[in-house]
């Protein structure tokens, strides 16, 4: 089994460390339970969209970039890393490109 580090968890931890902040402070300011926030940073749990939005606001960070990381991690978590997953993502990409061109 392939284990992948949580990109979103690492990014959120980096943002917190860059701000020289504590998990407790971020928890209080964002309204996210301290235990949940810690699990998100460690990659043991994915944030909800609401939590992601709250953290993006707190860190003044690009919500779209964090949302992209979240979507990618959800795909990997739900479908794993395989040739089939890659093919499906390529198909989705083609469909989205057609839609965006309209």
C-alpha positions as CSV (number, residue, x, y, z in Angstrom):
1,X,0.0,0.0,0.0
2,X,1.3,3.4,-0.9
3,X,1.2,6.0,1.8
4,X,1.1,9.6,0.8
5,X,1.7,12.6,3.1
6,X,-1.2,15.0,3.4
7,X,-0.3,18.0,1.2
8,X,-3.1,20.0,2.8
9,X,-2.1,19.1,6.3
10,X,1.5,20.0,5.6
11,X,0.5,23.3,4.0
12,X,-1.7,24.3,7.0
13,X,1.1,23.4,9.4
14,X,3.6,25.4,7.4
15,X,1.2,28.4,7.4
16,X,0.8,28.2,11.2
17,X,4.5,27.9,11.8
18,X,5.2,30.7,9.4
19,X,2.8,32.9,11.4
20,X,4.6,31.6,14.6
21,X,1.2,30.6,16.0
22,X,0.0,27.7,18.2
23,X,-2.6,25.1,17.4
24,X,-4.6,26.4,20.4
25,X,-4.6,30.0,19.0
26,X,-5.7,28.8,15.5
27,X,-8.3,26.6,17.1
28,X,-9.8,29.5,19.1
29,X,-9.7,31.9,16.2
30,X,-11.0,29.5,13.6
31,X,-13.6,27.8,15.7
32,X,-12.2,24.4,14.9
33,X,-11.8,21.9,17.7
34,X,-8.2,21.6,18.8
35,X,-8.1,17.8,18.4
36,X,-9.6,18.0,14.9
37,X,-7.2,20.7,13.9
38,X,-4.3,18.6,15.1
39,X,-5.5,15.6,13.1
40,X,-5.9,17.8,10.0
41,X,-2.3,19.0,10.2
42,X,-1.1,15.4,10.8
43,X,-3.0,14.2,7.8
44,X,-5.2,11.9,9.8
45,X,-8.4,13.8,8.8
46,X,-9.4,16.0,5.9
47,X,-11.0,19.4,6.7
48,X,-14.6,20.1,5.8
49,X,-15.2,22.9,3.3
50,X,-16.3,25.1,6.1
51,X,-13.1,24.4,8.1
52,X,-11.0,25.0,5.0
53,X,-12.7,28.3,4.4
54,X,-12.2,29.3,8.0
55,X,-8.5,28.4,7.9
56,X,-8.0,30.2,4.6
57,X,-9.5,33.3,6.1
58,X,-7.5,33.1,9.3
59,X,-4.2,32.6,7.4
60,X,-5.3,35.1,4.6
61,X,-4.4,32.3,2.1
62,X,-5.8,31.5,-1.3
63,X,-9.0,29.5,-0.7
64,X,-8.9,28.1,-4.3
65,X,-5.4,26.6,-3.7
66,X,-6.5,24.9,-0.5
67,X,-9.7,23.6,-2.1
68,X,-7.6,22.2,-5.0
69,X,-5.4,20.3,-2.5
70,X,-8.5,19.1,-0.6
71,X,-10.2,17.7,-3.8
72,X,-6.9,16.0,-4.8
73,X,-6.6,14.3,-1.4
74,X,-10.2,13.2,-1.4
75,X,-9.7,11.5,-4.8
76,X,-6.7,9.7,-3.6
77,X,-8.3,8.7,-0.3
78,X,-11.4,7.4,-2.0
79,X,-9.9,5.8,-5.1
80,X,-6.2,5.2,-4.3
81,X,-3.3,5.6,-6.5
82,X,-3.7,3.4,-9.6
83,X,-3.8,3.5,-13.4
84,X,-7.6,3.5,-13.2
85,X,-7.6,6.6,-11.0
86,X,-5.2,8.3,-13.4
87,X,-7.4,7.4,-16.4
88,X,-10.5,8.7,-14.6
89,X,-8.8,12.0,-13.7
90,X,-7.7,12.4,-17.3
91,X,-11.3,11.8,-18.5
92,X,-12.7,14.3,-16.0
93,X,-10.0,16.8,-17.2
94,X,-11.2,16.5,-20.8
95,X,-14.8,16.9,-19.8
96,X,-14.1,20.0,-17.7
97,X,-12.0,21.6,-20.5
98,X,-14.9,21.1,-22.9
99,X,-17.3,22.7,-20.4
100,X,-15.0,25.7,-19.7
101,X,-14.6,26.4,-23.4
102,X,-18.3,27.0,-23.8
